[in-house]
Amino acid sequence: METEVMWLVTISCSGDAWKRNGTTCKAIADKYQSTCISSKKTPDGQRFMEYKVEEVGDAESFQDECLSLEGFTASFEAL
């Protein structure tokens, strides 16, 4: 029996980066078959988001698009 691997895309940014590119980041997330499983805002405005993605290609593209946003970091790993 084959086990389906899911992928976790982790995105973070500063409060200022979110103000500049938050709408774009949300639009990127909407492009992919993803589920937001965690979204946190720290008192200093930093944002941390985690998305569950089914396809490794989508996870990689999602990460790459978020990395293109100024002030954003992103990574993905198997769940």
All heavy atoms as a GROMACS GRO file, in nm:
protein
  614
    1MET      N    1   0.084  -0.118   0.000
    1MET     CA    2   0.000   0.000   0.000
    1MET      C    3   0.089   0.125   0.000
    1MET      O    4   0.176   0.140   0.084
    1MET     CB    5  -0.090  -0.002   0.124
    1MET     CG    6  -0.190   0.109   0.126
    1MET     SD    7  -0.304   0.080   0.264
    1MET     CE    8  -0.362   0.244   0.286
    2GLU      N    9   0.064   0.213  -0.094
    2GLU     CA   10   0.145   0.334  -0.107
    2GLU      C   11   0.088   0.445  -0.019
    2GLU      O   12  -0.032   0.468  -0.018
    2GLU     CB   13   0.145   0.379  -0.253
    2GLU     CG   14   0.245   0.487  -0.282
    2GLU     CD   15   0.250   0.518  -0.430
    2GLU    OE1   16   0.256   0.424  -0.510
    2GLU    OE2   17   0.247   0.638  -0.462
    3THR      N   18   0.176   0.512   0.054
    3THR     CA   19   0.135   0.623   0.139
    3THR      C   20   0.154   0.753   0.062
    3THR      O   21   0.258   0.776   0.002
    3THR     CB   22   0.221   0.628   0.267
    3THR    OG1   23   0.208   0.503   0.334
    3THR    CG2   24   0.175   0.739   0.359
    4GLU      N   25   0.051   0.836   0.060
    4GLU     CA   26   0.060   0.964  -0.010
    4GLU      C   27   0.134   1.064   0.077
    4GLU      O   28   0.102   1.083   0.193
    4GLU     CB   29  -0.080   1.016  -0.040
    4GLU     CG   30  -0.079   1.141  -0.124
    4GLU     CD   31  -0.219   1.185  -0.162
    4GLU    OE1   32  -0.303   1.098  -0.189
    4GLU    OE2   33  -0.241   1.305  -0.165
    5VAL      N   34   0.235   1.126   0.018
    5VAL     CA   35   0.315   1.226   0.089
    5VAL      C   36   0.250   1.362   0.070
    5VAL      O   37   0.212   1.399  -0.040
    5VAL     CB   38   0.461   1.228   0.036
    5VAL    CG1   39   0.540   1.338   0.103
    5VAL    CG2   40   0.527   1.094   0.057
    6MET      N   41   0.237   1.434   0.178
    6MET     CA   42   0.190   1.571   0.173
    6MET      C   43   0.310   1.661   0.198
    6MET      O   44   0.411   1.617   0.252
    6MET     CB   45   0.083   1.597   0.280
    6MET     CG   46  -0.042   1.513   0.266
    6MET     SD   47  -0.138   1.550   0.121
    6MET     CE   48  -0.207   1.707   0.165
    7TRP      N   49   0.298   1.787   0.159
    7TRP     CA   50   0.408   1.881   0.170
    7TRP      C   51   0.366   2.000   0.253
    7TRP      O   52   0.252   2.043   0.247
    7TRP     CB   53   0.452   1.924   0.030
    7TRP     CG   54   0.494   1.807  -0.051
    7TRP    CD1   55   0.415   1.732  -0.134
    7TRP    CD2   56   0.621   1.745  -0.050
    7TRP    NE1   57   0.487   1.628  -0.185
    7TRP    CE2   58   0.614   1.633  -0.136
    7TRP    CE3   59   0.741   1.772   0.014
    7TRP    CZ2   60   0.722   1.549  -0.159
    7TRP    CZ3   61   0.849   1.690  -0.009
    7TRP    CH2   62   0.839   1.579  -0.095
    8LEU      N   63   0.459   2.050   0.331
    8LEU     CA   64   0.435   2.166   0.416
    8LEU      C   65   0.516   2.283   0.361
    8LEU      O   66   0.640   2.274   0.353
    8LEU     CB   67   0.478   2.137   0.560
    8LEU     CG   68   0.462   2.253   0.659
    8LEU    CD1   69   0.313   2.281   0.683
    8LEU    CD2   70   0.532   2.222   0.789
    9VAL      N   71   0.448   2.389   0.320
    9VAL     CA   72   0.514   2.511   0.274
    9VAL      C   73   0.507   2.611   0.389
    9VAL      O   74   0.398   2.641   0.439
    9VAL     CB   75   0.447   2.569   0.148
    9VAL    CG1   76   0.515   2.698   0.105
    9VAL    CG2   77   0.450   2.467   0.034
   10THR      N   78   0.622   2.660   0.432
   10THR     CA   79   0.631   2.755   0.542
   10THR      C   80   0.676   2.889   0.486
   10THR      O   81   0.776   2.896   0.415
   10THR     CB   82   0.731   2.706   0.648
   10THR    OG1   83   0.691   2.575   0.691
   10THR    CG2   84   0.735   2.799   0.767
   11ILE      N   85   0.601   2.994   0.519
   11ILE     CA   86   0.628   3.128   0.469
   11ILE      C   87   0.638   3.222   0.588
   11ILE      O   88   0.560   3.212   0.683
   11ILE     CB   89   0.514   3.176   0.377
   11ILE    CG1   90   0.493   3.077   0.263
   11ILE    CG2   91   0.540   3.316   0.324
   11ILE    CD1   92   0.359   3.090   0.196
   12SER      N   93   0.733   3.314   0.583
   12SER     CA   94   0.741   3.416   0.688
   12SER      C   95   0.784   3.548   0.626
   12SER      O   96   0.843   3.553   0.518
   12SER     CB   97   0.839   3.374   0.798
   12SER     OG   98   0.969   3.362   0.747
   13CYS      N   99   0.750   3.656   0.696
   13CYS     CA  100   0.787   3.789   0.650
   13CYS      C  101   0.772   3.888   0.764
   13CYS      O  102   0.707   3.860   0.864
   13CYS     CB  103   0.701   3.833   0.532
   13CYS     SG  104   0.527   3.859   0.573
   14SER      N  105   0.831   4.004   0.745
   14SER     CA  106   0.816   4.112   0.843
   14SER      C  107   0.680   4.179   0.825
   14SER      O  108   0.613   4.159   0.723
   14SER     CB  109   0.927   4.217   0.823
   14SER     OG  110   0.906   4.283   0.698
   15GLY      N  111   0.642   4.258   0.922
   15GLY     CA  112   0.517   4.332   0.912
   15GLY      C  113   0.516   4.427   0.794
   15GLY      O  114   0.416   4.440   0.724
   16ASP      N  115   0.630   4.494   0.769
   16ASP     CA  116   0.639   4.585   0.656
   16ASP      C  117   0.626   4.511   0.523
   16ASP      O  118   0.558   4.558   0.431
   16ASP     CB  119   0.771   4.663   0.659
   16ASP     CG  120   0.773   4.770   0.767
   16ASP    OD1  121   0.664   4.809   0.815
   16ASP    OD2  122   0.884   4.812   0.805
   17ALA      N  123   0.692   4.395   0.512
   17ALA     CA  124   0.683   4.316   0.390
   17ALA      C  125   0.538   4.271   0.368
   17ALA      O  126   0.488   4.270   0.255
   17ALA     CB  127   0.776   4.195   0.396
   18TRP      N  128   0.469   4.236   0.476
   18TRP     CA  129   0.329   4.195   0.465
   18TRP      C  130   0.242   4.311   0.415
   18TRP      O  131   0.155   4.293   0.330
   18TRP     CB  132   0.277   4.142   0.598
   18TRP     CG  133   0.136   4.093   0.587
   18TRP    CD1  134   0.023   4.156   0.629
   18TRP    CD2  135   0.093   3.971   0.527
   18TRP    NE1  136  -0.088   4.081   0.599
   18TRP    CE2  137  -0.047   3.966   0.536
   18TRP    CE3  138   0.160   3.865   0.466
   18TRP    CZ2  139  -0.122   3.860   0.486
   18TRP    CZ3  140   0.085   3.759   0.417
   18TRP    CH2  141  -0.054   3.758   0.427
   19LYS      N  142   0.268   4.431   0.467
   19LYS     CA  143   0.191   4.548   0.421
   19LYS      C  144   0.210   4.571   0.272
   19LYS      O  145   0.116   4.608   0.202
   19LYS     CB  146   0.233   4.674   0.499
   19LYS     CG  147   0.183   4.676   0.641
   19LYS     CD  148   0.235   4.796   0.717
   19LYS     CE  149   0.201   4.786   0.865
   19LYS     NZ  150   0.270   4.888   0.943
   20ARG      N  151   0.332   4.550   0.222
   20ARG     CA  152   0.362   4.571   0.080
   20ARG      C  153   0.311   4.458  -0.008
   20ARG      O  154   0.267   4.482  -0.120
   20ARG     CB  155   0.513   4.586   0.059
   20ARG     CG  156   0.572   4.716   0.109
   20ARG     CD  157   0.716   4.733   0.063
   20ARG     NE  158   0.802   4.619   0.095
   20ARG     CZ  159   0.870   4.604   0.208
   20ARG    NH1  160   0.862   4.695   0.304
   20ARG    NH2  161   0.946   4.498   0.228
   21ASN      N  162   0.319   4.333   0.039
   21ASN     CA  163   0.295   4.218  -0.048
   21ASN      C  164   0.198   4.114   0.006
   21ASN      O  165   0.188   4.005  -0.050
   21ASN     CB  166   0.428   4.149  -0.080
   21ASN     CG  167   0.518   4.235  -0.164
   21ASN    OD1  168   0.480   4.280  -0.271
   21ASN    ND2  169   0.639   4.259  -0.116
   22GLY      N  170   0.126   4.145   0.114
   22GLY     CA  171   0.033   4.047   0.172
   22GLY      C  172  -0.076   4.004   0.074
   22GLY      O  173  -0.108   3.885   0.064
   23THR      N  174  -0.131   4.099   0.001
   23THR     CA  175  -0.236   4.066  -0.096
   23THR      C  176  -0.182   3.975  -0.205
   23THR      O  177  -0.247   3.878  -0.244
   23THR     CB  178  -0.294   4.196  -0.158
   23THR    OG1  179  -0.346   4.276  -0.052
   23THR    CG2  180  -0.404   4.166  -0.257
   24THR      N  181  -0.061   4.002  -0.251
   24THR     CA  182   0.002   3.918  -0.353
   24THR      C  183   0.028   3.779  -0.298
   24THR      O  184   0.005   3.679  -0.367
   24THR     CB  185   0.133   3.982  -0.402
   24THR    OG1  186   0.104   4.113  -0.450
   24THR    CG2  187   0.197   3.900  -0.512
   25CYS      N  188   0.073   3.771  -0.174
   25CYS     CA  189   0.099   3.641  -0.111
   25CYS      C  190  -0.030   3.559  -0.104
   25CYS      O  191  -0.030   3.440  -0.136
   25CYS     CB  192   0.159   3.660   0.027
   25CYS     SG  193   0.199   3.505   0.111
   26LYS      N  194  -0.139   3.622  -0.065
   26LYS     CA  195  -0.269   3.552  -0.058
   26LYS      C  196  -0.311   3.504  -0.197
   26LYS      O  197  -0.364   3.393  -0.211
   26LYS     CB  198  -0.376   3.644   0.000
   26LYS     CG  199  -0.359   3.669   0.149
   26LYS     CD  200  -0.467   3.764   0.197
   26LYS     CE  201  -0.445   3.808   0.339
   26LYS     NZ  202  -0.547   3.904   0.383
   27ALA      N  203  -0.287   3.586  -0.299
   27ALA     CA  204  -0.323   3.547  -0.436
   27ALA      C  205  -0.240   3.427  -0.481
   27ALA      O  206  -0.290   3.338  -0.550
   27ALA     CB  207  -0.303   3.665  -0.531
   28ILE      N  208  -0.112   3.425  -0.443
   28ILE     CA  209  -0.026   3.311  -0.476
   28ILE      C  210  -0.080   3.185  -0.410
   28ILE      O  211  -0.093   3.080  -0.473
   28ILE     CB  212   0.120   3.338  -0.433
   28ILE    CG1  213   0.182   3.448  -0.520
   28ILE    CG2  214   0.204   3.210  -0.441
   28ILE    CD1  215   0.315   3.501  -0.469
   29ALA      N  216  -0.116   3.194  -0.282
   29ALA     CA  217  -0.170   3.078  -0.209
   29ALA      C  218  -0.297   3.027  -0.276
   29ALA      O  219  -0.319   2.905  -0.283
   29ALA     CB  220  -0.196   3.115  -0.064
   30ASP      N  221  -0.379   3.117  -0.326
   30ASP     CA  222  -0.504   3.078  -0.391
   30ASP      C  223  -0.482   3.004  -0.523
   30ASP      O  224  -0.569   2.929  -0.567
   30ASP     CB  225  -0.593   3.200  -0.415
   30ASP     CG  226  -0.652   3.257  -0.288
   30ASP    OD1  227  -0.652   3.186  -0.184
   30ASP    OD2  228  -0.698   3.373  -0.291
   31LYS      N  229  -0.366   3.023  -0.584
   31LYS     CA  230  -0.335   2.957  -0.711
   31LYS      C  231  -0.312   2.808  -0.696
   31LYS      O  232  -0.327   2.732  -0.791
   31LYS     CB  233  -0.209   3.018  -0.774
   31LYS     CG  234  -0.227   3.152  -0.834
   31LYS     CD  235  -0.097   3.212  -0.881
   31LYS     CE  236  -0.016   3.124  -0.973
   31LYS     NZ  237   0.106   3.192  -1.022
   32TYR      N  238  -0.272   2.766  -0.578
   32TYR     CA  239  -0.233   2.626  -0.556
   32TYR      C  240  -0.336   2.554  -0.471
   32TYR      O  241  -0.406   2.613  -0.391
   32TYR     CB  242  -0.094   2.621  -0.490
   32TYR     CG  243   0.011   2.681  -0.580
   32TYR    CD1  244   0.053   2.812  -0.562
   32TYR    CD2  245   0.062   2.608  -0.686
   32TYR    CE1  246   0.147   2.869  -0.647
   32TYR    CE2  247   0.155   2.664  -0.772
   32TYR     CZ  248   0.198   2.794  -0.752
   32TYR     OH  249   0.288   2.850  -0.837
   33GLN      N  250  -0.342   2.422  -0.490
   33GLN     CA  251  -0.430   2.338  -0.409
   33GLN      C  252  -0.364   2.327  -0.272
   33GLN      O  253  -0.290   2.234  -0.245
   33GLN     CB  254  -0.444   2.201  -0.474
   33GLN     CG  255  -0.507   2.203  -0.609
   33GLN     CD  256  -0.647   2.147  -0.607
   33GLN    OE1  257  -0.682   2.069  -0.519
   33GLN    NE2  258  -0.726   2.185  -0.702
   34SER      N  259  -0.392   2.426  -0.187
   34SER     CA  260  -0.327   2.429  -0.056
   34SER      C  261  -0.430   2.456   0.052
   34SER      O  262  -0.536   2.511   0.026
   34SER     CB  263  -0.219   2.538  -0.052
   34SER     OG  264  -0.276   2.665  -0.070
   35THR      N  265  -0.395   2.416   0.173
   35THR     CA  266  -0.478   2.440   0.289
   35THR      C  267  -0.393   2.510   0.394
   35THR      O  268  -0.288   2.457   0.433
   35THR     CB  269  -0.531   2.307   0.348
   35THR    OG1  270  -0.602   2.237   0.246
   35THR    CG2  271  -0.621   2.332   0.466
   36CYS      N  272  -0.436   2.627   0.439
   36CYS     CA  273  -0.364   2.697   0.544
   36CYS      C  274  -0.389   2.623   0.676
   36CYS      O  275  -0.503   2.609   0.719
   36CYS     CB  276  -0.409   2.842   0.555
   36CYS     SG  277  -0.318   2.937   0.678
   37ILE      N  278  -0.281   2.575   0.737
   37ILE     CA  279  -0.297   2.502   0.863
   37ILE      C  280  -0.249   2.583   0.982
   37ILE      O  281  -0.275   2.547   1.096
   37ILE     CB  282  -0.227   2.365   0.858
   37ILE    CG1  283  -0.079   2.377   0.827
   37ILE    CG2  284  -0.296   2.274   0.758
   37ILE    CD1  285  -0.002   2.246   0.835
   38SER      N  286  -0.181   2.696   0.955
   38SER     CA  287  -0.135   2.781   1.064
   38SER      C  288  -0.105   2.920   1.009
   38SER      O  289  -0.046   2.934   0.902
   38SER     CB  290  -0.008   2.721   1.126
   38SER     OG  291   0.044   2.808   1.224
   39SER      N  292  -0.149   3.021   1.082
   39SER     CA  293  -0.119   3.159   1.046
   39SER      C  294  -0.104   3.237   1.176
   39SER      O  295  -0.198   3.242   1.255
   39SER     CB  296  -0.231   3.217   0.960
   39SER     OG  297  -0.201   3.350   0.923
   40LYS      N  298   0.014   3.293   1.196
   40LYS     CA  299   0.041   3.364   1.321
   40LYS      C  300   0.099   3.502   1.292
   40LYS      O  301   0.176   3.520   1.198
   40LYS     CB  302   0.142   3.286   1.406
   40LYS     CG  303   0.094   3.150   1.447
   40LYS     CD  304   0.202   3.074   1.518
   40LYS     CE  305   0.155   2.932   1.543
   40LYS     NZ  306   0.262   2.841   1.572
   41LYS      N  307   0.061   3.596   1.375
   41LYS     CA  308   0.117   3.730   1.369
   41LYS      C  309   0.174   3.760   1.507
   41LYS      O  310   0.105   3.750   1.608
   41LYS     CB  311   0.008   3.831   1.334
   41LYS     CG  312   0.058   3.974   1.330
   41LYS     CD  313  -0.058   4.069   1.298
   41LYS     CE  314  -0.012   4.213   1.308
   41LYS     NZ  315  -0.124   4.306   1.288
   42THR      N  316   0.303   3.794   1.511
   42THR     CA  317   0.367   3.823   1.638
   42THR      C  318   0.340   3.968   1.678
   42THR      O  319   0.300   4.049   1.594
   42THR     CB  320   0.519   3.799   1.630
   42THR    OG1  321   0.574   3.888   1.534
   42THR    CG2  322   0.551   3.655   1.592
   43PRO      N  323   0.362   4.003   1.804
   43PRO     CA  324   0.338   4.142   1.848
   43PRO      C  325   0.416   4.246   1.767
   43PRO      O  326   0.369   4.358   1.751
   43PRO     CB  327   0.382   4.141   1.994
   43PRO     CG  328   0.360   4.000   2.039
   43PRO     CD  329   0.395   3.916   1.918
   44ASP      N  330   0.532   4.208   1.714
   44ASP     CA  331   0.609   4.304   1.634
   44ASP      C  332   0.568   4.306   1.486
   44ASP      O  333   0.629   4.373   1.405
   44ASP     CB  334   0.759   4.279   1.647
   44ASP     CG  335   0.804   4.146   1.588
   44ASP    OD1  336   0.720   4.069   1.539
   44ASP    OD2  337   0.925   4.120   1.591
   45GLY      N  338   0.462   4.231   1.451
   45GLY     CA  339   0.406   4.235   1.316
   45GLY      C  340   0.454   4.127   1.222
   45GLY      O  341   0.403   4.116   1.111
   46GLN      N  342   0.552   4.045   1.264
   46GLN     CA  343   0.599   3.938   1.176
   46GLN      C  344   0.487   3.838   1.151
   46GLN      O  345   0.401   3.816   1.236
   46GLN     CB  346   0.718   3.866   1.239
   46GLN     CG  347   0.842   3.950   1.235
   46GLN     CD  348   0.966   3.865   1.211
   46GLN    OE1  349   0.959   3.747   1.180
   46GLN    NE2  350   1.080   3.927   1.224
   47ARG      N  351   0.488   3.780   1.034
   47ARG     CA  352   0.388   3.681   0.994
   47ARG      C  353   0.455   3.548   0.969
   47ARG      O  354   0.563   3.541   0.909
   47ARG     CB  355   0.317   3.724   0.865
   47ARG     CG  356   0.252   3.858   0.870
   47ARG     CD  357   0.114   3.847   0.928
   47ARG     NE  358   0.052   3.978   0.933
   47ARG     CZ  359  -0.077   3.998   0.923
   47ARG    NH1  360  -0.160   3.898   0.909
   47ARG    NH2  361  -0.126   4.120   0.931
   48PHE      N  362   0.389   3.441   1.012
   48PHE     CA  363   0.433   3.304   0.989
   48PHE      C  364   0.312   3.224   0.943
   48PHE      O  365   0.210   3.222   1.011
   48PHE     CB  366   0.490   3.241   1.117
   48PHE     CG  367   0.610   3.314   1.170
   48PHE    CD1  368   0.595   3.413   1.265
   48PHE    CD2  369   0.737   3.284   1.123
   48PHE    CE1  370   0.704   3.483   1.314
   48PHE    CE2  371   0.847   3.352   1.172
   48PHE     CZ  372   0.831   3.452   1.267
   49MET      N  373   0.323   3.162   0.826
   49MET     CA  374   0.211   3.085   0.771
   49MET      C  375   0.259   2.948   0.726
   49MET      O  376   0.372   2.935   0.678
   49MET     CB  377   0.151   3.160   0.652
   49MET     CG  378   0.092   3.294   0.690
   49MET     SD  379   0.101   3.415   0.558
   49MET     CE  380   0.275   3.459   0.562
   50GLU      N  381   0.175   2.848   0.744
   50GLU     CA  382   0.205   2.713   0.699
   50GLU      C  383   0.088   2.662   0.616
   50GLU      O  384  -0.028   2.677   0.655
   50GLU     CB  385   0.227   2.619   0.817
   50GLU     CG  386   0.350   2.652   0.899
   50GLU     CD  387   0.368   2.560   1.016
   50GLU    OE1  388   0.267   2.524   1.081
   50GLU    OE2  389   0.483   2.524   1.044
   51TYR      N  390   0.122   2.606   0.501
   51TYR     CA  391   0.022   2.553   0.410
   51TYR      C  392   0.052   2.407   0.380
   51TYR      O  393   0.168   2.370   0.359
   51TYR     CB  394   0.023   2.629   0.277
   51TYR     CG  395  -0.028   2.770   0.288
   51TYR    CD1  396   0.056   2.874   0.323
   51TYR    CD2  397  -0.161   2.799   0.262
   51TYR    CE1  398   0.010   3.004   0.332
   51TYR    CE2  399  -0.209   2.929   0.271
   51TYR     CZ  400  -0.123   3.030   0.306
   51TYR     OH  401  -0.170   3.159   0.315
   52LYS      N  402  -0.052   2.325   0.376
   52LYS     CA  403  -0.041   2.185   0.338
   52LYS      C  404  -0.072   2.178   0.188
   52LYS      O  405  -0.172   2.232   0.142
   52LYS     CB  406  -0.139   2.100   0.418
   52LYS     CG  407  -0.130   1.953   0.393
   52LYS     CD  408  -0.210   1.874   0.492
   52LYS     CE  409  -0.359   1.904   0.480
   52LYS     NZ  410  -0.443   1.816   0.560
   53VAL      N  411   0.018   2.113   0.112
   53VAL     CA  412   0.006   2.104  -0.033
   53VAL      C  413   0.020   1.957  -0.073
   53VAL      O  414   0.104   1.886  -0.019
   53VAL     CB  415   0.115   2.189  -0.103
   53VAL    CG1  416   0.102   2.181  -0.253
   53VAL    CG2  417   0.109   2.334  -0.057
   54GLU      N  418  -0.061   1.912  -0.169
   54GLU     CA  419  -0.059   1.771  -0.208
   54GLU      C  420   0.053   1.736  -0.305
   54GLU      O  421   0.113   1.630  -0.294
   54GLU     CB  422  -0.194   1.732  -0.269
   54GLU     CG  423  -0.305   1.730  -0.167
   54GLU     CD  424  -0.435   1.678  -0.225
   54GLU    OE1  425  -0.433   1.610  -0.330
   54GLU    OE2  426  -0.540   1.707  -0.166
   55GLU      N  427   0.081   1.821  -0.402
   55GLU     CA  428   0.178   1.790  -0.508
   55GLU      C  429   0.312   1.857  -0.481
   55GLU      O  430   0.317   1.977  -0.452
   55GLU     CB  431   0.125   1.836  -0.644
   55GLU     CG  432  -0.006   1.771  -0.685
   55GLU     CD  433   0.010   1.624  -0.714
   55GLU    OE1  434   0.118   1.582  -0.762
   55GLU    OE2  435  -0.086   1.550  -0.689
   56VAL      N  436   0.421   1.782  -0.495
   56VAL     CA  437   0.554   1.837  -0.470
   56VAL      C  438   0.584   1.951  -0.568
   56VAL      O  439   0.646   2.051  -0.530
   56VAL     CB  440   0.663   1.728  -0.472
   56VAL    CG1  441   0.682   1.670  -0.612
   56VAL    CG2  442   0.795   1.784  -0.420
   57GLY      N  443   0.542   1.940  -0.692
   57GLY     CA  444   0.565   2.046  -0.790
   57GLY      C  445   0.496   2.175  -0.749
   57GLY      O  446   0.551   2.284  -0.765
   58ASP      N  447   0.373   2.162  -0.697
   58ASP     CA  448   0.300   2.279  -0.649
   58ASP      C  449   0.370   2.340  -0.528
   58ASP      O  450   0.379   2.462  -0.516
   58ASP     CB  451   0.156   2.243  -0.611
   58ASP     CG  452   0.067   2.221  -0.732
   58ASP    OD1  453   0.109   2.253  -0.846
   58ASP    OD2  454  -0.046   2.171  -0.713
   59ALA      N  455   0.418   2.257  -0.437
   59ALA     CA  456   0.487   2.306  -0.318
   59ALA      C  457   0.612   2.384  -0.359
   59ALA      O  458   0.638   2.492  -0.305
   59ALA     CB  459   0.523   2.190  -0.225
   60GLU      N  460   0.686   2.332  -0.454
   60GLU     CA  461   0.807   2.398  -0.499
   60GLU      C  462   0.775   2.531  -0.569
   60GLU      O  463   0.839   2.633  -0.542
   60GLU     CB  464   0.886   2.308  -0.593
   60GLU     CG  465   1.019   2.364  -0.634
   60GLU     CD  466   1.103   2.266  -0.713
   60GLU    OE1  467   1.048   2.168  -0.768
   60GLU    OE2  468   1.224   2.289  -0.721
   61SER      N  469   0.674   2.532  -0.654
   61SER     CA  470   0.635   2.655  -0.723
   61SER      C  471   0.580   2.759  -0.626
   61SER      O  472   0.611   2.878  -0.638
   61SER     CB  473   0.530   2.624  -0.830
   61SER     OG  474   0.584   2.542  -0.930
   62PHE      N  475   0.500   2.715  -0.531
   62PHE     CA  476   0.444   2.802  -0.427
   62PHE      C  477   0.559   2.869  -0.351
   62PHE      O  478   0.563   2.991  -0.334
   62PHE     CB  479   0.356   2.717  -0.336
   62PHE     CG  480   0.275   2.790  -0.233
   62PHE    CD1  481   0.275   2.927  -0.221
   62PHE    CD2  482   0.196   2.718  -0.145
   62PHE    CE1  483   0.198   2.993  -0.124
   62PHE    CE2  484   0.119   2.781  -0.049
   62PHE     CZ  485   0.120   2.918  -0.038
   63GLN      N  486   0.656   2.787  -0.309
   63GLN     CA  487   0.772   2.839  -0.238
   63GLN      C  488   0.847   2.942  -0.324
   63GLN      O  489   0.879   3.051  -0.279
   63GLN     CB  490   0.868   2.725  -0.202
   63GLN     CG  491   1.002   2.775  -0.152
   63GLN     CD  492   1.109   2.669  -0.160
   63GLN    OE1  493   1.135   2.605  -0.062
   63GLN    NE2  494   1.168   2.650  -0.277
   64ASP      N  495   0.874   2.907  -0.449
   64ASP     CA  496   0.950   2.995  -0.538
   64ASP      C  497   0.880   3.129  -0.560
   64ASP      O  498   0.944   3.234  -0.560
   64ASP     CB  499   0.976   2.927  -0.672
   64ASP     CG  500   1.075   2.811  -0.662
   64ASP    OD1  501   1.144   2.800  -0.558
   64ASP    OD2  502   1.082   2.732  -0.757
   65GLU      N  503   0.748   3.125  -0.578
   65GLU     CA  504   0.674   3.250  -0.598
   65GLU      C  505   0.679   3.338  -0.473
   65GLU      O  506   0.694   3.459  -0.482
   65GLU     CB  507   0.530   3.223  -0.639
   65GLU     CG  508   0.518   3.176  -0.782
   65GLU     CD  509   0.376   3.186  -0.833
   65GLU    OE1  510   0.318   3.297  -0.829
   65GLU    OE2  511   0.324   3.083  -0.878
   66CYS      N  512   0.669   3.276  -0.356
   66CYS     CA  513   0.675   3.354  -0.231
   66CYS      C  514   0.815   3.412  -0.211
   66CYS      O  515   0.830   3.525  -0.163
   66CYS     CB  516   0.634   3.269  -0.112
   66CYS     SG  517   0.457   3.233  -0.111
   67LEU      N  518   0.918   3.337  -0.250
   67LEU     CA  519   1.054   3.387  -0.238
   67LEU      C  520   1.080   3.507  -0.329
   67LEU      O  521   1.168   3.588  -0.302
   67LEU     CB  522   1.155   3.276  -0.271
   67LEU     CG  523   1.174   3.169  -0.164
   67LEU    CD1  524   1.259   3.055  -0.218
   67LEU    CD2  525   1.236   3.229  -0.038
   68SER      N  526   1.000   3.521  -0.434
   68SER     CA  527   1.018   3.634  -0.524
   68SER      C  528   0.963   3.764  -0.465
   68SER      O  529   0.992   3.872  -0.516
   68SER     CB  530   0.950   3.606  -0.659
   68SER     OG  531   0.810   3.615  -0.648
   69LEU      N  532   0.887   3.754  -0.356
   69LEU     CA  533   0.832   3.873  -0.290
   69LEU      C  534   0.938   3.931  -0.197
   69LEU      O  535   0.995   3.859  -0.115
   69LEU     CB  536   0.706   3.837  -0.211
   69LEU     CG  537   0.590   3.780  -0.291
   69LEU    CD1  538   0.479   3.735  -0.196
   69LEU    CD2  539   0.538   3.880  -0.393
   70GLU      N  540   0.962   4.059  -0.208
   70GLU     CA  541   1.063   4.124  -0.126
   70GLU      C  542   1.030   4.110   0.023
   70GLU      O  543   0.919   4.138   0.067
   70GLU     CB  544   1.072   4.272  -0.161
   70GLU     CG  545   1.182   4.345  -0.086
   70GLU     CD  546   1.188   4.493  -0.120
   70GLU    OE1  547   1.136   4.532  -0.224
   70GLU    OE2  548   1.244   4.566  -0.038
   71GLY      N  549   1.128   4.059   0.101
   71GLY     CA  550   1.111   4.046   0.244
   71GLY      C  551   1.048   3.917   0.291
   71GLY      O  552   1.027   3.897   0.410
   72PHE      N  553   1.017   3.825   0.198
   72PHE     CA  554   0.954   3.698   0.233
   72PHE      C  555   1.057   3.586   0.229
   72PHE      O  556   1.147   3.586   0.144
   72PHE     CB  557   0.842   3.664   0.134
   72PHE     CG  558   0.712   3.734   0.161
   72PHE    CD1  559   0.702   3.872   0.147
   72PHE    CD2  560   0.599   3.663   0.199
   72PHE    CE1  561   0.583   3.938   0.172
   72PHE    CE2  562   0.479   3.728   0.224
   72PHE     CZ  563   0.471   3.865   0.211
   73THR      N  564   1.043   3.492   0.319
   73THR     CA  565   1.120   3.368   0.314
   73THR      C  566   1.020   3.254   0.302
   73THR      O  567   0.906   3.265   0.345
   73THR     CB  568   1.208   3.347   0.440
   73THR    OG1  569   1.123   3.338   0.554
   73THR    CG2  570   1.308   3.460   0.457
   74ALA      N  571   1.064   3.145   0.241
   74ALA     CA  572   0.975   3.032   0.223
   74ALA      C  573   1.058   2.904   0.211
   74ALA      O  574   1.173   2.908   0.163
   74ALA     CB  575   0.888   3.050   0.099
   75SER      N  576   1.000   2.794   0.256
   75SER     CA  577   1.064   2.664   0.242
   75SER      C  578   0.953   2.559   0.236
   75SER      O  579   0.838   2.587   0.269
   75SER     CB  580   1.157   2.636   0.360
   75SER     OG  581   1.084   2.632   0.480
   76PHE      N  582   0.990   2.440   0.192
   76PHE     CA  583   0.892   2.331   0.198
   76PHE      C  584   0.961   2.202   0.238
   76PHE      O  585   1.082   2.186   0.218
   76PHE     CB  586   0.813   2.317   0.067
   76PHE     CG  587   0.886   2.252  -0.048
   76PHE    CD1  588   0.871   2.116  -0.072
   76PHE    CD2  589   0.967   2.325  -0.132
   76PHE    CE1  590   0.937   2.055  -0.178
   76PHE    CE2  591   1.032   2.266  -0.238
   76PHE     CZ  592   1.017   2.130  -0.261
   77GLU      N  593   0.882   2.112   0.296
   77GLU     CA  594   0.932   1.984   0.342
   77GLU      C  595   0.818   1.883   0.343
   77GLU      O  596   0.701   1.922   0.342
   77GLU     CB  597   0.993   1.996   0.482
   77GLU     CG  598   0.891   2.041   0.586
   77GLU     CD  599   0.952   2.068   0.723
   77GLU    OE1  600   0.992   1.970   0.788
   77GLU    OE2  601   0.959   2.185   0.761
   78ALA      N  602   0.852   1.757   0.345
   78ALA     CA  603   0.752   1.651   0.350
   78ALA      C  604   0.687   1.649   0.488
   78ALA      O  605   0.753   1.672   0.589
   78ALA     CB  606   0.815   1.516   0.320
   79LEU      N  607   0.559   1.621   0.489
   79LEU     CA  608   0.487   1.606   0.618
   79LEU      C  609   0.493   1.462   0.662
   79LEU      O  610   0.496   1.372   0.585
   79LEU     CB  611   0.340   1.645   0.602
   79LEU     CG  612   0.310   1.793   0.607
   79LEU    CD1  613   0.163   1.817   0.578
   79LEU    CD2  614   0.343   1.850   0.742
   0.00000   0.00000   0.00000
